[in-house]
């Protein structure tokens, strides 16, 4: 069973929203589709980073979690 988002690696236990998918968190997957449909890890990371900072996370922590995104199953094959 998945315990964290396959796209951004956020642990589901930390997800404040209501998940629609067993694979993705409530940020990555909304209204029946992935929010970021592209295939560009850097672009996705930028969006994650902005989202985290916008939610009040401090920038050092946001940068760390953004770095971890590359290890998510969704992106592992891209590199
Ligand atoms: Zn996610």
PDB file of the backbone (N, CA, C, O) and the ligand in Angstrom, with CONECT records:
HET     ZN  A 101       1
ATOM      1  N   UNK A   1       0.823  -1.210   0.000  1.00  0.00           N
ATOM      2  CA  UNK A   1       0.000   0.000   0.000  1.00  0.00           C
ATOM      3  C   UNK A   1       0.852   1.253   0.000  1.00  0.00           C
ATOM      4  O   UNK A   1       1.894   1.311   0.653  1.00  0.00           O
ATOM      5  N   UNK A   2       0.415   2.221  -0.713  1.00  0.00           N
ATOM      6  CA  UNK A   2       1.159   3.476  -0.762  1.00  0.00           C
ATOM      7  C   UNK A   2       0.911   4.312   0.472  1.00  0.00           C
ATOM      8  O   UNK A   2      -0.220   4.437   0.939  1.00  0.00           O
ATOM      9  N   UNK A   3       1.980   4.880   0.992  1.00  0.00           N
ATOM     10  CA  UNK A   3       1.833   5.759   2.148  1.00  0.00           C
ATOM     11  C   UNK A   3       2.211   7.187   1.806  1.00  0.00           C
ATOM     12  O   UNK A   3       2.011   8.103   2.604  1.00  0.00           O
ATOM     13  N   UNK A   4       2.768   7.375   0.594  1.00  0.00           N
ATOM     14  CA  UNK A   4       3.104   8.741   0.197  1.00  0.00           C
ATOM     15  C   UNK A   4       2.802   8.941  -1.286  1.00  0.00           C
ATOM     16  O   UNK A   4       2.688   7.984  -2.051  1.00  0.00           O
ATOM     17  N   UNK A   5       2.679  10.192  -1.663  1.00  0.00           N
ATOM     18  CA  UNK A   5       2.300  10.554  -3.023  1.00  0.00           C
ATOM     19  C   UNK A   5       3.335  10.066  -4.041  1.00  0.00           C
ATOM     20  O   UNK A   5       4.537  10.263  -3.857  1.00  0.00           O
ATOM     21  N   UNK A   6       2.859   9.430  -5.112  1.00  0.00           N
ATOM     22  CA  UNK A   6       3.756   8.910  -6.138  1.00  0.00           C
ATOM     23  C   UNK A   6       4.328  10.021  -7.022  1.00  0.00           C
ATOM     24  O   UNK A   6       5.203   9.778  -7.854  1.00  0.00           O
ATOM     25  N   UNK A   7       3.835  11.208  -6.835  1.00  0.00           N
ATOM     26  CA  UNK A   7       4.282  12.314  -7.673  1.00  0.00           C
ATOM     27  C   UNK A   7       5.191  13.290  -6.932  1.00  0.00           C
ATOM     28  O   UNK A   7       6.159  13.797  -7.499  1.00  0.00           O
ATOM     29  N   UNK A   8       4.875  13.553  -5.654  1.00  0.00           N
ATOM     30  CA  UNK A   8       5.676  14.532  -4.907  1.00  0.00           C
ATOM     31  C   UNK A   8       6.254  13.976  -3.613  1.00  0.00           C
ATOM     32  O   UNK A   8       6.987  14.665  -2.904  1.00  0.00           O
ATOM     33  N   UNK A   9       5.919  12.720  -3.308  1.00  0.00           N
ATOM     34  CA  UNK A   9       6.430  12.035  -2.119  1.00  0.00           C
ATOM     35  C   UNK A   9       5.908  12.563  -0.791  1.00  0.00           C
ATOM     36  O   UNK A   9       6.410  12.176   0.264  1.00  0.00           O
ATOM     37  N   UNK A  10       4.927  13.424  -0.824  1.00  0.00           N
ATOM     38  CA  UNK A  10       4.375  13.885   0.451  1.00  0.00           C
ATOM     39  C   UNK A  10       3.684  12.706   1.142  1.00  0.00           C
ATOM     40  O   UNK A  10       2.874  12.007   0.531  1.00  0.00           O
ATOM     41  N   UNK A  11       4.012  12.490   2.427  1.00  0.00           N
ATOM     42  CA  UNK A  11       3.320  11.414   3.161  1.00  0.00           C
ATOM     43  C   UNK A  11       1.832  11.734   3.264  1.00  0.00           C
ATOM     44  O   UNK A  11       1.456  12.866   3.567  1.00  0.00           O
ATOM     45  N   UNK A  12       0.992  10.740   3.012  1.00  0.00           N
ATOM     46  CA  UNK A  12      -0.454  10.982   3.059  1.00  0.00           C
ATOM     47  C   UNK A  12      -0.905  11.426   4.444  1.00  0.00           C
ATOM     48  O   UNK A  12      -1.920  12.107   4.589  1.00  0.00           O
ATOM     49  N   UNK A  13      -0.142  11.033   5.459  1.00  0.00           N
ATOM     50  CA  UNK A  13      -0.499  11.447   6.815  1.00  0.00           C
ATOM     51  C   UNK A  13      -0.395  12.963   6.983  1.00  0.00           C
ATOM     52  O   UNK A  13      -1.004  13.543   7.882  1.00  0.00           O
ATOM     53  N   UNK A  14       0.405  13.607   6.085  1.00  0.00           N
ATOM     54  CA  UNK A  14       0.584  15.058   6.169  1.00  0.00           C
ATOM     55  C   UNK A  14      -0.353  15.804   5.218  1.00  0.00           C
ATOM     56  O   UNK A  14      -0.380  17.034   5.194  1.00  0.00           O
ATOM     57  N   UNK A  15      -1.109  15.053   4.447  1.00  0.00           N
ATOM     58  CA  UNK A  15      -1.986  15.675   3.457  1.00  0.00           C
ATOM     59  C   UNK A  15      -3.200  16.305   4.143  1.00  0.00           C
ATOM     60  O   UNK A  15      -4.007  15.592   4.739  1.00  0.00           O
ATOM     61  N   UNK A  16      -3.339  17.629   4.067  1.00  0.00           N
ATOM     62  CA  UNK A  16      -4.444  18.285   4.747  1.00  0.00           C
ATOM     63  C   UNK A  16      -5.752  18.207   3.950  1.00  0.00           C
ATOM     64  O   UNK A  16      -6.830  18.463   4.486  1.00  0.00           O
ATOM     65  N   UNK A  17      -5.643  17.857   2.686  1.00  0.00           N
ATOM     66  CA  UNK A  17      -6.832  17.832   1.834  1.00  0.00           C
ATOM     67  C   UNK A  17      -7.502  16.467   1.816  1.00  0.00           C
ATOM     68  O   UNK A  17      -7.123  15.558   2.554  1.00  0.00           O
ATOM     69  N   UNK A  18      -8.496  16.345   0.963  1.00  0.00           N
ATOM     70  CA  UNK A  18      -9.193  15.084   0.811  1.00  0.00           C
ATOM     71  C   UNK A  18      -8.690  14.422  -0.462  1.00  0.00           C
ATOM     72  O   UNK A  18      -8.877  14.940  -1.563  1.00  0.00           O
ATOM     73  N   UNK A  19      -8.049  13.272  -0.297  1.00  0.00           N
ATOM     74  CA  UNK A  19      -7.463  12.606  -1.457  1.00  0.00           C
ATOM     75  C   UNK A  19      -8.502  11.941  -2.342  1.00  0.00           C
ATOM     76  O   UNK A  19      -9.441  11.317  -1.849  1.00  0.00           O
ATOM     77  N   UNK A  20      -8.331  12.075  -3.643  1.00  0.00           N
ATOM     78  CA  UNK A  20      -9.221  11.396  -4.590  1.00  0.00           C
ATOM     79  C   UNK A  20      -8.590  10.114  -5.100  1.00  0.00           C
ATOM     80  O   UNK A  20      -9.273   9.239  -5.633  1.00  0.00           O
ATOM     81  N   UNK A  21      -7.280  10.012  -4.931  1.00  0.00           N
ATOM     82  CA  UNK A  21      -6.549   8.910  -5.535  1.00  0.00           C
ATOM     83  C   UNK A  21      -5.747   8.166  -4.480  1.00  0.00           C
ATOM     84  O   UNK A  21      -5.309   8.757  -3.493  1.00  0.00           O
ATOM     85  N   UNK A  22      -5.556   6.867  -4.690  1.00  0.00           N
ATOM     86  CA  UNK A  22      -4.718   6.085  -3.782  1.00  0.00           C
ATOM     87  C   UNK A  22      -3.239   6.334  -4.040  1.00  0.00           C
ATOM     88  O   UNK A  22      -2.389   6.008  -3.211  1.00  0.00           O
ATOM     89  N   UNK A  23      -2.944   6.913  -5.192  1.00  0.00           N
ATOM     90  CA  UNK A  23      -1.550   7.080  -5.580  1.00  0.00           C
ATOM     91  C   UNK A  23      -1.018   8.484  -5.339  1.00  0.00           C
ATOM     92  O   UNK A  23       0.173   8.675  -5.093  1.00  0.00           O
ATOM     93  N   UNK A  24      -1.905   9.456  -5.412  1.00  0.00           N
ATOM     94  CA  UNK A  24      -1.434  10.840  -5.363  1.00  0.00           C
ATOM     95  C   UNK A  24      -2.107  11.634  -4.256  1.00  0.00           C
ATOM     96  O   UNK A  24      -3.220  11.325  -3.831  1.00  0.00           O
ATOM     97  N   UNK A  25      -1.395  12.677  -3.793  1.00  0.00           N
ATOM     98  CA  UNK A  25      -1.937  13.518  -2.725  1.00  0.00           C
ATOM     99  C   UNK A  25      -2.996  14.468  -3.283  1.00  0.00           C
ATOM    100  O   UNK A  25      -3.233  14.525  -4.489  1.00  0.00           O
ATOM    101  N   UNK A  26      -3.617  15.204  -2.381  1.00  0.00           N
ATOM    102  CA  UNK A  26      -4.718  16.075  -2.800  1.00  0.00           C
ATOM    103  C   UNK A  26      -4.222  17.298  -3.563  1.00  0.00           C
ATOM    104  O   UNK A  26      -5.013  17.994  -4.199  1.00  0.00           O
ATOM    105  N   UNK A  27      -2.914  17.564  -3.504  1.00  0.00           N
ATOM    106  CA  UNK A  27      -2.368  18.671  -4.292  1.00  0.00           C
ATOM    107  C   UNK A  27      -2.085  18.238  -5.725  1.00  0.00           C
ATOM    108  O   UNK A  27      -2.345  18.975  -6.676  1.00  0.00           O
ATOM    109  N   UNK A  28      -1.549  17.030  -5.861  1.00  0.00           N
ATOM    110  CA  UNK A  28      -1.131  16.558  -7.184  1.00  0.00           C
ATOM    111  C   UNK A  28      -2.313  16.104  -8.031  1.00  0.00           C
ATOM    112  O   UNK A  28      -2.283  16.203  -9.258  1.00  0.00           O
ATOM    113  N   UNK A  29      -3.351  15.608  -7.370  1.00  0.00           N
ATOM    114  CA  UNK A  29      -4.460  15.003  -8.099  1.00  0.00           C
ATOM    115  C   UNK A  29      -5.769  15.640  -7.651  1.00  0.00           C
ATOM    116  O   UNK A  29      -6.199  15.466  -6.511  1.00  0.00           O
ATOM    117  N   UNK A  30      -6.396  16.380  -8.561  1.00  0.00           N
ATOM    118  CA  UNK A  30      -7.654  17.057  -8.232  1.00  0.00           C
ATOM    119  C   UNK A  30      -8.635  16.927  -9.382  1.00  0.00           C
ATOM    120  O   UNK A  30      -8.253  16.935 -10.552  1.00  0.00           O
ATOM    121  N   UNK A  31      -9.898  16.808  -9.030  1.00  0.00           N
ATOM    122  CA  UNK A  31     -10.961  16.722 -10.036  1.00  0.00           C
ATOM    123  C   UNK A  31     -10.694  15.626 -11.068  1.00  0.00           C
ATOM    124  O   UNK A  31     -10.919  15.804 -12.265  1.00  0.00           O
ATOM    125  N   UNK A  32     -10.215  14.506 -10.577  1.00  0.00           N
ATOM    126  CA  UNK A  32     -10.047  13.353 -11.447  1.00  0.00           C
ATOM    127  C   UNK A  32      -8.831  13.361 -12.340  1.00  0.00           C
ATOM    128  O   UNK A  32      -8.721  12.524 -13.235  1.00  0.00           O
ATOM    129  N   UNK A  33      -7.910  14.288 -12.121  1.00  0.00           N
ATOM    130  CA  UNK A  33      -6.723  14.317 -12.986  1.00  0.00           C
ATOM    131  C   UNK A  33      -5.515  14.868 -12.247  1.00  0.00           C
ATOM    132  O   UNK A  33      -5.652  15.599 -11.266  1.00  0.00           O
ATOM    133  N   UNK A  34      -4.346  14.514 -12.723  1.00  0.00           N
ATOM    134  CA  UNK A  34      -3.132  15.095 -12.167  1.00  0.00           C
ATOM    135  C   UNK A  34      -3.100  16.589 -12.484  1.00  0.00           C
ATOM    136  O   UNK A  34      -3.394  16.996 -13.608  1.00  0.00           O
ATOM    137  N   UNK A  35      -2.742  17.399 -11.493  1.00  0.00           N
ATOM    138  CA  UNK A  35      -2.709  18.850 -11.712  1.00  0.00           C
ATOM    139  C   UNK A  35      -1.588  19.232 -12.667  1.00  0.00           C
ATOM    140  O   UNK A  35      -1.760  20.081 -13.541  1.00  0.00           O
ATOM    141  N   UNK A  36      -0.455  18.600 -12.490  1.00  0.00           N
ATOM    142  CA  UNK A  36       0.636  18.862 -13.417  1.00  0.00           C
ATOM    143  C   UNK A  36       0.747  17.683 -14.373  1.00  0.00           C
ATOM    144  O   UNK A  36       1.146  16.586 -13.984  1.00  0.00           O
ATOM    145  N   UNK A  37       0.387  17.925 -15.629  1.00  0.00           N
ATOM    146  CA  UNK A  37       0.332  16.814 -16.586  1.00  0.00           C
ATOM    147  C   UNK A  37       1.605  16.679 -17.396  1.00  0.00           C
ATOM    148  O   UNK A  37       1.774  15.720 -18.150  1.00  0.00           O
ATOM    149  N   UNK A  38       2.490  17.633 -17.239  1.00  0.00           N
ATOM    150  CA  UNK A  38       3.711  17.616 -18.038  1.00  0.00           C
ATOM    151  C   UNK A  38       4.668  16.519 -17.613  1.00  0.00           C
ATOM    152  O   UNK A  38       4.367  15.712 -16.734  1.00  0.00           O
ATOM    153  N   UNK A  39       5.786  16.507 -18.231  1.00  0.00           N
ATOM    154  CA  UNK A  39       6.775  15.470 -17.973  1.00  0.00           C
ATOM    155  C   UNK A  39       8.112  16.076 -17.553  1.00  0.00           C
ATOM    156  O   UNK A  39       9.151  15.416 -17.600  1.00  0.00           O
ATOM    157  N   UNK A  40       8.068  17.324 -17.148  1.00  0.00           N
ATOM    158  CA  UNK A  40       9.301  18.042 -16.842  1.00  0.00           C
ATOM    159  C   UNK A  40       9.492  18.121 -15.335  1.00  0.00           C
ATOM    160  O   UNK A  40       8.792  18.861 -14.642  1.00  0.00           O
ATOM    161  N   UNK A  41      10.450  17.348 -14.840  1.00  0.00           N
ATOM    162  CA  UNK A  41      10.677  17.294 -13.397  1.00  0.00           C
ATOM    163  C   UNK A  41      10.985  18.675 -12.821  1.00  0.00           C
ATOM    164  O   UNK A  41      10.451  19.055 -11.778  1.00  0.00           O
ATOM    165  N   UNK A  42      11.854  19.427 -13.514  1.00  0.00           N
ATOM    166  CA  UNK A  42      12.243  20.753 -13.008  1.00  0.00           C
ATOM    167  C   UNK A  42      11.039  21.676 -12.876  1.00  0.00           C
ATOM    168  O   UNK A  42      10.892  22.395 -11.888  1.00  0.00           O
ATOM    169  N   UNK A  43      10.181  21.640 -13.891  1.00  0.00           N
ATOM    170  CA  UNK A  43       8.998  22.489 -13.879  1.00  0.00           C
ATOM    171  C   UNK A  43       8.077  22.096 -12.718  1.00  0.00           C
ATOM    172  O   UNK A  43       7.545  22.952 -12.010  1.00  0.00           O
ATOM    173  N   UNK A  44       7.904  20.789 -12.540  1.00  0.00           N
ATOM    174  CA  UNK A  44       7.065  20.300 -11.458  1.00  0.00           C
ATOM    175  C   UNK A  44       7.644  20.706 -10.107  1.00  0.00           C
ATOM    176  O   UNK A  44       6.917  21.122  -9.205  1.00  0.00           O
ATOM    177  N   UNK A  45       8.963  20.579  -9.981  1.00  0.00           N
ATOM    178  CA  UNK A  45       9.613  20.952  -8.724  1.00  0.00           C
ATOM    179  C   UNK A  45       9.396  22.426  -8.413  1.00  0.00           C
ATOM    180  O   UNK A  45       9.159  22.804  -7.266  1.00  0.00           O
ATOM    181  N   UNK A  46       9.482  23.258  -9.456  1.00  0.00           N
ATOM    182  CA  UNK A  46       9.257  24.688  -9.262  1.00  0.00           C
ATOM    183  C   UNK A  46       7.848  24.956  -8.734  1.00  0.00           C
ATOM    184  O   UNK A  46       7.650  25.760  -7.822  1.00  0.00           O
ATOM    185  N   UNK A  47       6.877  24.264  -9.329  1.00  0.00           N
ATOM    186  CA  UNK A  47       5.490  24.427  -8.896  1.00  0.00           C
ATOM    187  C   UNK A  47       5.328  23.968  -7.450  1.00  0.00           C
ATOM    188  O   UNK A  47       4.637  24.619  -6.666  1.00  0.00           O
ATOM    189  N   UNK A  48       5.960  22.851  -7.094  1.00  0.00           N
ATOM    190  CA  UNK A  48       5.907  22.342  -5.713  1.00  0.00           C
ATOM    191  C   UNK A  48       6.488  23.363  -4.744  1.00  0.00           C
ATOM    192  O   UNK A  48       5.907  23.680  -3.705  1.00  0.00           O
ATOM    193  N   UNK A  49       7.656  23.861  -5.128  1.00  0.00           N
ATOM    194  CA  UNK A  49       8.350  24.804  -4.255  1.00  0.00           C
ATOM    195  C   UNK A  49       7.489  26.039  -4.000  1.00  0.00           C
ATOM    196  O   UNK A  49       7.321  26.468  -2.859  1.00  0.00           O
ATOM    197  N   UNK A  50       6.949  26.600  -5.076  1.00  0.00           N
ATOM    198  CA  UNK A  50       6.087  27.782  -4.929  1.00  0.00           C
ATOM    199  C   UNK A  50       4.882  27.481  -4.058  1.00  0.00           C
ATOM    200  O   UNK A  50       4.488  28.297  -3.225  1.00  0.00           O
ATOM    201  N   UNK A  51       4.300  26.309  -4.253  1.00  0.00           N
ATOM    202  CA  UNK A  51       3.132  25.921  -3.480  1.00  0.00           C
ATOM    203  C   UNK A  51       3.451  25.811  -2.002  1.00  0.00           C
ATOM    204  O   UNK A  51       2.683  26.261  -1.151  1.00  0.00           O
ATOM    205  N   UNK A  52       4.598  25.203  -1.705  1.00  0.00           N
ATOM    206  CA  UNK A  52       4.972  25.009  -0.302  1.00  0.00           C
ATOM    207  C   UNK A  52       5.262  26.349   0.376  1.00  0.00           C
ATOM    208  O   UNK A  52       4.834  26.587   1.505  1.00  0.00           O
ATOM    209  N   UNK A  53       5.988  27.217  -0.322  1.00  0.00           N
ATOM    210  CA  UNK A  53       6.293  28.532   0.249  1.00  0.00           C
ATOM    211  C   UNK A  53       5.006  29.335   0.430  1.00  0.00           C
ATOM    212  O   UNK A  53       4.834  30.042   1.423  1.00  0.00           O
ATOM    213  N   UNK A  54       4.110  29.213  -0.546  1.00  0.00           N
ATOM    214  CA  UNK A  54       2.836  29.934  -0.467  1.00  0.00           C
ATOM    215  C   UNK A  54       2.019  29.478   0.741  1.00  0.00           C
ATOM    216  O   UNK A  54       1.238  30.248   1.300  1.00  0.00           O
ATOM    217  N   UNK A  55       2.210  28.200   1.142  1.00  0.00           N
ATOM    218  CA  UNK A  55       1.468  27.694   2.301  1.00  0.00           C
ATOM    219  C   UNK A  55       2.175  27.994   3.606  1.00  0.00           C
ATOM    220  O   UNK A  55       1.729  27.569   4.672  1.00  0.00           O
ATOM    221  N   UNK A  56       3.279  28.725   3.527  1.00  0.00           N
ATOM    222  CA  UNK A  56       3.924  29.181   4.742  1.00  0.00           C
ATOM    223  C   UNK A  56       5.078  28.310   5.217  1.00  0.00           C
ATOM    224  O   UNK A  56       5.608  28.529   6.306  1.00  0.00           O
ATOM    225  N   UNK A  57       5.477  27.320   4.411  1.00  0.00           N
ATOM    226  CA  UNK A  57       6.628  26.514   4.815  1.00  0.00           C
ATOM    227  C   UNK A  57       7.893  27.353   4.681  1.00  0.00           C
ATOM    228  O   UNK A  57       8.007  28.175   3.771  1.00  0.00           O
ATOM    229  N   UNK A  58       8.841  27.144   5.590  1.00  0.00           N
ATOM    230  CA  UNK A  58      10.048  27.942   5.445  1.00  0.00           C
ATOM    231  C   UNK A  58      10.862  27.462   4.246  1.00  0.00           C
ATOM    232  O   UNK A  58      10.788  26.297   3.855  1.00  0.00           O
ATOM    233  N   UNK A  59      11.642  28.385   3.669  1.00  0.00           N
ATOM    234  CA  UNK A  59      12.247  28.135   2.359  1.00  0.00           C
ATOM    235  C   UNK A  59      13.281  27.014   2.363  1.00  0.00           C
ATOM    236  O   UNK A  59      13.454  26.320   1.361  1.00  0.00           O
ATOM    237  N   UNK A  60      13.955  26.842   3.471  1.00  0.00           N
ATOM    238  CA  UNK A  60      14.958  25.772   3.531  1.00  0.00           C
ATOM    239  C   UNK A  60      14.274  24.412   3.511  1.00  0.00           C
ATOM    240  O   UNK A  60      14.710  23.504   2.803  1.00  0.00           O
ATOM    241  N   UNK A  61      13.204  24.270   4.286  1.00  0.00           N
ATOM    242  CA  UNK A  61      12.448  23.020   4.284  1.00  0.00           C
ATOM    243  C   UNK A  61      11.829  22.791   2.913  1.00  0.00           C
ATOM    244  O   UNK A  61      11.845  21.672   2.401  1.00  0.00           O
ATOM    245  N   UNK A  62      11.286  23.844   2.318  1.00  0.00           N
ATOM    246  CA  UNK A  62      10.657  23.719   0.999  1.00  0.00           C
ATOM    247  C   UNK A  62      11.675  23.254  -0.040  1.00  0.00           C
ATOM    248  O   UNK A  62      11.368  22.428  -0.900  1.00  0.00           O
ATOM    249  N   UNK A  63      12.884  23.792   0.051  1.00  0.00           N
ATOM    250  CA  UNK A  63      13.923  23.403  -0.897  1.00  0.00           C
ATOM    251  C   UNK A  63      14.293  21.929  -0.725  1.00  0.00           C
ATOM    252  O   UNK A  63      14.542  21.221  -1.700  1.00  0.00           O
ATOM    253  N   UNK A  64      14.323  21.484   0.521  1.00  0.00           N
ATOM    254  CA  UNK A  64      14.644  20.091   0.814  1.00  0.00           C
ATOM    255  C   UNK A  64      13.584  19.150   0.243  1.00  0.00           C
ATOM    256  O   UNK A  64      13.912  18.162  -0.414  1.00  0.00           O
ATOM    257  N   UNK A  65      12.312  19.462   0.496  1.00  0.00           N
ATOM    258  CA  UNK A  65      11.245  18.600  -0.018  1.00  0.00           C
ATOM    259  C   UNK A  65      11.194  18.641  -1.540  1.00  0.00           C
ATOM    260  O   UNK A  65      10.877  17.646  -2.192  1.00  0.00           O
ATOM    261  N   UNK A  66      11.509  19.804  -2.092  1.00  0.00           N
ATOM    262  CA  UNK A  66      11.550  19.925  -3.550  1.00  0.00           C
ATOM    263  C   UNK A  66      12.636  19.021  -4.130  1.00  0.00           C
ATOM    264  O   UNK A  66      12.447  18.400  -5.176  1.00  0.00           O
ATOM    265  N   UNK A  67      13.764  18.957  -3.446  1.00  0.00           N
ATOM    266  CA  UNK A  67      14.851  18.085  -3.876  1.00  0.00           C
ATOM    267  C   UNK A  67      14.398  16.616  -3.877  1.00  0.00           C
ATOM    268  O   UNK A  67      14.730  15.850  -4.782  1.00  0.00           O
ATOM    269  N   UNK A  68      13.631  16.242  -2.841  1.00  0.00           N
ATOM    270  CA  UNK A  68      13.196  14.848  -2.707  1.00  0.00           C
ATOM    271  C   UNK A  68      12.229  14.408  -3.800  1.00  0.00           C
ATOM    272  O   UNK A  68      12.094  13.216  -4.073  1.00  0.00           O
ATOM    273  N   UNK A  69      11.557  15.374  -4.422  1.00  0.00           N
ATOM    274  CA  UNK A  69      10.561  15.038  -5.448  1.00  0.00           C
ATOM    275  C   UNK A  69      11.147  14.131  -6.527  1.00  0.00           C
ATOM    276  O   UNK A  69      10.454  13.265  -7.061  1.00  0.00           O
ATOM    277  N   UNK A  70      12.422  14.333  -6.846  1.00  0.00           N
ATOM    278  CA  UNK A  70      13.025  13.547  -7.933  1.00  0.00           C
ATOM    279  C   UNK A  70      13.050  12.040  -7.642  1.00  0.00           C
ATOM    280  O   UNK A  70      13.194  11.232  -8.559  1.00  0.00           O
ATOM    281  N   UNK A  71      12.909  11.671  -6.374  1.00  0.00           N
ATOM    282  CA  UNK A  71      12.921  10.254  -6.017  1.00  0.00           C
ATOM    283  C   UNK A  71      11.523   9.625  -6.023  1.00  0.00           C
ATOM    284  O   UNK A  71      11.378   8.427  -5.780  1.00  0.00           O
ATOM    285  N   UNK A  72      10.515  10.422  -6.295  1.00  0.00           N
ATOM    286  CA  UNK A  72       9.158   9.889  -6.365  1.00  0.00           C
ATOM    287  C   UNK A  72       9.033   8.944  -7.563  1.00  0.00           C
ATOM    288  O   UNK A  72       9.665   9.159  -8.597  1.00  0.00           O
ATOM    289  N   UNK A  73       8.210   7.894  -7.415  1.00  0.00           N
ATOM    290  CA  UNK A  73       8.076   6.905  -8.502  1.00  0.00           C
ATOM    291  C   UNK A  73       7.730   7.540  -9.851  1.00  0.00           C
ATOM    292  O   UNK A  73       8.169   7.067 -10.899  1.00  0.00           O
ATOM    293  N   UNK A  74       6.945   8.606  -9.814  1.00  0.00           N
ATOM    294  CA  UNK A  74       6.551   9.230 -11.072  1.00  0.00           C
ATOM    295  C   UNK A  74       7.740   9.759 -11.861  1.00  0.00           C
ATOM    296  O   UNK A  74       7.694   9.812 -13.090  1.00  0.00           O
ATOM    297  N   UNK A  75       8.795  10.149 -11.171  1.00  0.00           N
ATOM    298  CA  UNK A  75       9.924  10.811 -11.838  1.00  0.00           C
ATOM    299  C   UNK A  75      11.164   9.948 -11.913  1.00  0.00           C
ATOM    300  O   UNK A  75      12.114  10.281 -12.621  1.00  0.00           O
ATOM    301  N   UNK A  76      11.164   8.861 -11.203  1.00  0.00           N
ATOM    302  CA  UNK A  76      12.371   8.057 -11.105  1.00  0.00           C
ATOM    303  C   UNK A  76      12.868   7.601 -12.473  1.00  0.00           C
ATOM    304  O   UNK A  76      14.071   7.550 -12.727  1.00  0.00           O
ATOM    305  N   UNK A  77      11.930   7.274 -13.340  1.00  0.00           N
ATOM    306  CA  UNK A  77      12.316   6.775 -14.650  1.00  0.00           C
ATOM    307  C   UNK A  77      12.824   7.865 -15.577  1.00  0.00           C
ATOM    308  O   UNK A  77      13.555   7.591 -16.529  1.00  0.00           O
ATOM    309  N   UNK A  78      12.434   9.097 -15.297  1.00  0.00           N
ATOM    310  CA  UNK A  78      12.797  10.197 -16.201  1.00  0.00           C
ATOM    311  C   UNK A  78      14.292  10.494 -16.182  1.00  0.00           C
ATOM    312  O   UNK A  78      14.844  11.038 -17.139  1.00  0.00           O
ATOM    313  N   UNK A  79      14.937  10.128 -15.076  1.00  0.00           N
ATOM    314  CA  UNK A  79      16.357  10.504 -14.983  1.00  0.00           C
ATOM    315  C   UNK A  79      17.271   9.334 -15.300  1.00  0.00           C
ATOM    316  O   UNK A  79      18.493   9.479 -15.268  1.00  0.00           O
TER     317      UNK A  79
HETATM  318 ZN    ZN A 101       1.637  14.920  -4.400  1.00  0.00          ZN
END
